[in-house]
Amino acid sequence: MPEIPKARMSAREREIRSRLAQLLSREALVRATLSVREKSCGKPTCRCARGELHRALYLVASEEGKLHQLFIPRNLEAQVRECVESYQQIRDLLEELSRLYWDKLQRREL
């Protein structure tokens, strides 16, 4: 498809493209979700035996129909959450941009 001159872009289109460029240039990103799991270790004297289960965080993604999981240690949790959030923001912005162009194509304005 031909390049769209900035003059023909709406303010929202320019805003979305600018935000996408910012996210892509400086943010780490990963297509996945986070899964919190709680379990008991089985030791009779452990706090989990009284109901205070151990918490573990996993990064979960599907690739070529296979589910992949990666344990995330607590010291990386904040960074990994940001990576997942960045990807989700990019995905949402791309979806909105696609809807804008869909509407333009329906009006034969592209």
C-alpha positions, -999 to +999 in steps of 0.1 A: +000+000+000+013+035-007+028+057+019+003+080+035+015+117+037+014+131+073-008+159+060-036+133+051-034+117+085-058+125+113-045+138+146-054+104+161-034+085+134-004+107+140-007+102+178-009+064+175+021+063+151+041+085+174+033+063+205+041+031+185+075+046+175+082+055+211+073+021+224+092+002+197+123+023+200+129+021+238+108-006+253+115-043+257+085-064+248+073-099+249+041-116+235+029-135+265+008-135+296+017-138+332+003-167+353+005-167+391+005-201+407+002-210+444+011-244+457+021-263+488+056-277+491+045-306+513+067-299+543+045-304+574+062-275+593+061-250+564+037-220+564+020-235+533+008-264+555-013-238+573-027-224+541-001-197+532+008-212+498+040-205+479+035-180+450+053-185+417+051-164+386+053-178+351+055-162+317+032-182+293+031-180+255+019-201+227+041-206+197+032-228+167+005-244+187+027-253+216+025-237+251+058-225+265+062-215+302+091-197+319+095-193+356+101-156+365+120-150+397+108-122+420+137-099+412+126-098+375+089-096+381+085-058+376+107-058+344+088-088+329+054-072+337+066-040+318+076-062+288+042-078+287+024-045+291+045-029+264+035-056+239-002-053+249-001-015+244+015-020+210-011-046+200-039-023+211-025+007+192-021-014+161-057-026+164-070+010+167-049+021+138-062-008+117-098+002+126-091+038+115-078+026+081-107+001+077-131+030+082-111+051+057-112+023+031-150+020+036-153+057+028-129+053-001-106+079+015-073+061+017 
